[in-house]
Amino acid sequence: MAIARKIPATVVTGFLGAGKTTMIRNLIEQANGKKLALVINEFGDLAVDGELLKGCGNPNCTDEDIFELANGCICCTVADDFLPTIEKILALPEPPDHIIIETSGLALPKPLVQAFGWPEVRTRMTVDGVVAVLDGPAVAAGRFADDPDRVDAMRAADDELDHESPLHELYEDQLACADLVLVNKTDLMDDAAIETVNSDVGGRLRQGVRMMNITNGVIDTGILLGIDAAAEDDLDARPSHHDAEDDHDHDDFESFEVAVPSDVSPEQLISRLETAVVDHDILRVKGFVHVPGKDMRMIVQGVGARIQNHFDRPWEADEPRATRLVVIGLTGLDQSAITSALVTGSVTGSTLGAQS
């Protein structure tokens, strides 16, 4: 009697803005006939990442194959959200050939891998591999370095690095659990920076873990899928700072949504975002923009001071045409001042300069 094949799952981890969603969309477009299911753990109330992956036009990954978990960090809601979602996928009339799980920038990968050892899952699925996507320029800047002296030096030069060690511990946990590490955005780095990052990251990886430099999240499907790590079976080889803890605290971060009037032009909005990001230590901004007179929806995404925008698709007939943004940062964001800066361009309880 033939033994049923376990469905492989790839866990994609990495900090906010590292390029996880872009990489997954590229993966969908070159799936080579594989039927994929996606589990997206969106951070914030606005499901931007899921929307970016929907409507890609690939028959092997339709909107019905995308499952969004927006109730908080995926590793903290394993029993309440993740496992029921996996059960839904396994119950599909035509189960997928491969499952891609995009974690939020806050998720610890190890608890998620541990969930694949649960009786409901273990006999049906396996973790093909844990893929850590790194923001190359951020790593080159020392943002998640483990060296306390280096952190102190960076903090003295840049207020954005004035945060507590859990950020560094999370970075280390992602690398410790990874089977493949992708240093993304290398087109924004010079050769010296790439060499430094490769040396630093490579020195943190356990034996056998592969590291690659990529640009714009592009990587061959044959490399990303089919690692065959069975990560749930070698958890002891994947140490975590949180191994002795039953839970972990995500109070270092907060997010909120801002609705911006449509009469704010894209140029004004981007100018306001650039200033607000610097003055309020905003880590990430992403959302949808309605441009009057345009039938296409505009996407805005920002990591630090780098703000990018493009039109992705026409607005749906029943879709509200509105500008909605999610702002993510360390706990203590001045939500009122940031909202005022983005909505009206005014200064409210902040040090914002002149706005467009």
Residue, then its C-alpha position, 0 to 999 in steps of 0.5 A: m500500500a503506497i504511503a501518501r506524500k507529505i505536502p511540503a511547506t516553505v516558511v519565509t521569515g525576515f524583517l519588515g520590508a526585507g522583500k518577502t512578498t516580492m519574492i513570493r510573487n516572483l515565485i508564483e509567476q514561475a511556479n512551473g505548474k505547481k499548485l501553490a497555497l499561500v498563508i500570509n501573516e499580515f502585520g497591521d489591520l490592512a491586508v496589503d501583502g495579501e492584496l499584492l499577491k492576489g490577482c496575479g493571473n496564475p491559475n496555479c495560485t488563485d485568490e482562493d488559494i491565499f489565506e490571510l492571518a491578520n490577528g497578530c504574530i503567527c507564532c503567537t496564534v498557532a493554535d487559534d489561527f495557524l493550525p485551523t488554517i492548515e486544516k482548511i488547506l488540507a481539506l481542500p478538494e484539490p490539495p496544493d503541491h506546496i504551501i508557502i507561509e509568509t510570516s510577519g516581521l515579528a514572528l519567531p520561526k521556531p514555534l511555527v516549525q514546532a507546530f508541524g510536529w502536532p498530530e493533526v499536521r505531522t502525518r500530512m505535512t513537512v517543513d521543506g525549508v525555512v527561508a530567511v530574507l534579509d534586507g542587505p542594506a539594513v544589515a550592512a548598516g549594522r541595524f541587527a548586529d550582535d556586537p554591542d559596541r557596534v550597536d552603540a556606535m550606530r545608535a550614536a550616529d543614527d537615532e533609528l537604531d535606538h531600540e532594545s535588544p529583542l530586535h537583534e535576538l529576533y534577527e539571530d533566531q531567524l538565521a539560526c532556524a534558516d535552511l536558506v538565507l537570501v541577502n536581498k537588495t544587493d543592487l543597493m549595495d557596493d561590493a565592499a558592503i556585500e562582502t561584509v554582509n556575506s562574511d558576517v551572516g555566513g559566520r552565524l549560520r550552522q553547517g550546510v545552510r546556503m546563503m545567496n545574494i539576490t536582487n528584487g526578490v528574484i530567485d529560481t524556484g528550483i533553489l527555493l523549493g525542494i530543500d527537503a529539510a524536514a525542519e520539524d525533525d531537527l529542532d534541537a539544531r535550531p537554537s533560539h533565544h526564547d527556547a526557555e520561554d513559553d511566550h515572547d513579547h511583541d510590545d516593541f512594535e505597534s501599527f495603526e491605519v491612516a485614511v488620507p483624503s484623495d485630494v492629496s496628490p501622490e507627490q504630496l503624500i510621498s513628500r509627507l511620508e519621507t518627512a514623517v518617516v525621519d521625524h517619527d522613526i517609522l520603520r515601515v509604511k505600506g498601503f493603497v492610494h486612490v489617484p482621482g482620474k486614474d482607474m489604476r490602484m497605486i501601491v505605496q511601500g516604504v522601508g525607512a526613508r526609501i519610499q516606492n510607488h507603482f500602479d498594480r491593477p485597476w480598481e475592482a467595481d465593488e472596491p472602495r477607492a480610497t487611500r489607506l496606509v498602515v504605519i508600523g514602528l516601535t512602541g510609542l509612535d505619536q499616532s496623532a502627529i503622524t496622522s496629522a502630518l499625512v492627512t493635512g501636512s500640518v505639524t501637531g505635537s512633533t518636530l515635522g518641518a514644512q510639508s508639501 
